[in-house]
């Protein structure tokens, strides 16, 4: 089944590339790598019909920069999507790096973006590990990222539902395009990870999206447990938050402590921090499975 799906995807990509010149933008060529499983969720180039449907989105000045790299995500899985990661691989003069754009509707306060440059010519890289150009992660507006049968406009660091375009609303997530992508000779785009409402995971998940979701939940539960234990012992829960928010690594840092520090800093900005933390702790992740 997967071999047939792969061949269907190859035929689709080849046809789209022929029709659209592989989405050439000046000297840059953008190609879609078949990364979805069984064709349930697909990426495609923007044809005339899609361009008409999404044209209002590019009337927003800050999104003009995204238009040359924008693609359409179509969900025909039969389920809503609750998390997705799209991987953009940039290549310039034989040097490559990846940028992962993620969004989810699980409500765990995701947000932010990082970016860096391509490795310098001759700079050593561990075998089989691509250079990381950065990552963006945003929280979707609403209970799902995209419902079954819907389409979404995607670009590096940007996710915009079709109904948002019709209402001239801002996208769910937005971050500026890293220089390494902007100046790349070629860009290959992969639908790296899709999490359906049932918890089924599609795609290779080279970005470790599922692991990141689990790690975020573990950090939330750990912080909630620390605050609860402190208050049960007559201590100030807010002081627990303050210490974590002010924490600074002095060497190699524990990823969970780093996540808890960021979460504590965000919570301290709200007078209802305790209620917000309890709500986060009550979130149940899907039963991830293949």
N, C-alpha and C positions, 0 to 999 in steps of 0.2 A: 504493500500500500504506500509506504513512504517513498519507494523508488518511483512509483507512478506519479506520486505527488511532486516529487523533485523534478521529474521530466516535464510535468505540466507547468511547473513554475519556471523552468528554463525556457520552455517555448514562449511563455507569457513575457518573460523579461526580454528575450530576443526580439519578439514582435514589437514590444514597446520601445526598445532601443532603436529598432529600425525606423519606427514611426516618428520618434522624437529625437533622433540623432544621439541616443543615450543621454539625453538631457544635457547637451553641451552648453556650457555657460562661458563664453569666451574660450580660453584655452583649457578650462576645467571640464572634466567629464564625470558625471554622476551616474553610477550604475546601481541597480538593486540586486543584492545577493539573495537567492532564495533561502530564507531563514525560517519561514513558518512551517509548522508541521501539518501535513494532510490538507493544506490549502484552506484551513478554517479561518485564518486571519491573514490578510495580504497587504502588502505595500504596492503602490502603483504610482506612476508619474502623473502629473496633473494634465489631464486632457482639457479640451475646450469647455466641456460641460462642467468639469470640476472647477476650472478657473472661474467660470461665471458664478458658481455657487459660493466660492470662497473669496471673491474679489473684494468684498467689503473689509475682510480681515487685513488686507494689505493697504487699506486706506489709513490704518493706524500707523503713524510715523515710525514708531520704534520697531515695527515689524517689517519694514521695507527691506531691511538687511537680510531677512530670512527667506524672502521670496525665491532667490535663485536655487536654494537647496530644498525647498518645500516639496513634500510628497503627500499622498493620501493613504490613510490607513482604513481598511474596510474590514468590518467584523461580520462574518457569516458563520460563526461557530455554533449558533443556536443558544448561546449564553452571553450574559454581559461579561465585560472584561473589567477586572478590579485592579490590575497592575500591568504595566508594559514597560519594556526597555528597548530602545532602538539604538543600535551601535553604528557609529559613523567612523569609517576607517579612512584616514587621509594619507596620501602618498605624495611626496615631493622629492624629486631627484633620488629615487631609490630608498628614501627614508619614510617609514610608516609609523602611525600612531592611531589610537582609538579614542573616541569621545562617546560616552554613554549618556543618553537622555532617558530619564525614567519618570513615570508618574504613577500614582496609585490613589485609590479611593478608600483606603483602610483607616484613614483618620488619625495617623500617628505623627502628625505635625512635621511632615517632611518639608524641606525647602532649602534652597541654596545651590551654588554652583562653584566649581573650581575649574581652572584651565592652566595649561602650561604649554611649552613649545615642543616641537619635534626634536629628537636626539640630534646632536651635532654630527656632521660627517665623521665617520670613524669611531664614534662613541660606542663603547661596548654595551650590549644588551644581553640579559639572561636568555638562553636558548628557549624558544617557544613562548616567551612572554612579551606581548606587544607593549610598546611605550604607551603610557596612559596620558592622553592629552587633557583629561579632565572629566568631570561628570556633573550633570544637573539632575536634581530630584525635586519634584513638585507634588503638591496635593491637589487632586482633582476636585472640582466643584460638583457636589452631588454624590449620590450613593454608589455610582459606578463611573469608571473612566469613559466607557462607551458601551451603549446597549447593543444587543444583537440587531443586525441590519443597518446600523448607523455607520457614518463615515467621520473621520477626523483628519484635520490638517496637521502635519507634523514637520518639524524642522529641528536642527540642533538646539536643544533647550526650549522647545516650544511644542505645546499640544493645544489644539483649538477644535472644539466640537463644531459640527456644521450648524447647529441651532444657535451657537454663540455668534457665528458669522452673520446669520440672518438678523440677529438682534443688536449687531454692532457691539457685542460685549468683548472684553479683553480675554485672552486665552487663559486656560487653566495654569499653564506654566510658561515662563519666558525668561531667558537669559541670553546675553549677547553671544554671537558666534566667536569661538576662539580663533585667534589669528592663524593658527596652523591649519584650520579648516578653510578659512577665508582665502588663504593663499595656496591651497593644495592644487597639484596638477590633476589628480584624480581622487574621487571619493566613492567608496563602496559602502552601501547601506544595508544593514542586516536587521531583520526583526528578531532580536536576540532572545527575548523572554516575554511571554504572555501568560498571565495568570487569569484563568476563567473563574466565574463566581463559585463553581463547585470545588475550586482548588486545583483543578487540572492545570498543569504547566506545559506550555508549548514552547518550542524553540530550544536552542542549545544552552542558553543561560550562561554564556561565557562571562557575563558581567556579574554573576553571583547575586542576582536580584533577590532570589528566594532567601539566600543566606542573609542578605542585608535586612530584609523584612523581619526575619527571625531575630536578628541581632538587635534591631530597634525595639521589638517587643520585649526582649529580655532586659534591655536597659531600662525601659519603662517600669517593668515589674520589679526590677531591683531597686529603683529609686522609690517606688511606692512602698515597698517593703521596709526600706530604711527609714522613711518618714513615719510610717505606721508604728514601727518598733520604738522610735524615739518618743513619739507622743504617748505610747502606752507606758513608757518609763518616766513620764512626767517631764520630758524635755520638749524643747521648741522645735516643731517640724520645720519651721521656716529657717532655723539656723542650719539644719541639714542641707536645705537648698542653697543657702548662702555659701556654705563651705564648698559645696560642689561647684557652684557657679564661679567661685573665685579660684578654683583649683587650676594650677598650671603645671604641665609635665616638666620634670627635670631630667628626663631621659626617655628611653623607650616607654611609650604609654600603652596602657590597656585600652583597647578600642571601646569596651563597654563603659569604662570610666569617662572616656572622652565624650561618648554619646550622652551619658548622664549629666555631665557638666554643661553641655550645650542645652539639654532639655531643662535643667535647673535654671539656667540663665533666662530662658524664654518664659518659664513659669513665674519667675519673680517679677515679671512686668505686669502681672495680673493680680488684682485683689482677690480674685476667686481661684487662686492657684491650687488650693486643695481640691476643689470640685473638678477643676480641669484635669488634675493628676488622677483622681479617682475615675473619671470618664475614660482617660487613656488606658488605665489599668484594666478596665472592663472590656476593652476591645478583644475580640476573639479572631485570631488569624484563621484563614481557610485551612482545610486539611490538604496540604500540598501533595500532589501525586502526579505521576505520568500516565 
